């Protein structure tokens, strides 16, 4: 795979409690402006995002692509993969707030694939997912997966 570089920017204005910010990325109009704030980061989202939500989005997208690749290599490309990731941040004694877990939930429609080969593909996809590797630097990645047909 060639070297990949993508750029996103976060702008923050004001103090942490009352300020707000926005994310932008050069690569997508759908990702032009994403507002965020401390209040919506730790409370109700109110239509805004958070760094944790963006990490969960990145992890779910990367995992889905990794699993699709593994399944395709097995000769069973997926009909559909639904990957939901929950990023968990908690207070770690003596270290502050950290990402402590990323929970990956996969529902896969892969006609003609048996459970054992599916489980192996999920393990290999997790091992090959760059976001799983990054998160494992400081947190747990917990993967649950099931075939829907």
Secondary structure, 3 states (H helix, E strand, C coil): CCCCCCCEEEEEECCCCCCEEEEEECCCHHHCCEEECHHHHHCCCCCCECHHHHHHHHHHHHHHHHHHHHHHHCCCCCCEEEEEEEEEEEEECCCEEEEEEEEEEEEEECCCCCHHHHHHHHHHHHHHCHHHHHHCCCCEEEEEEEECC
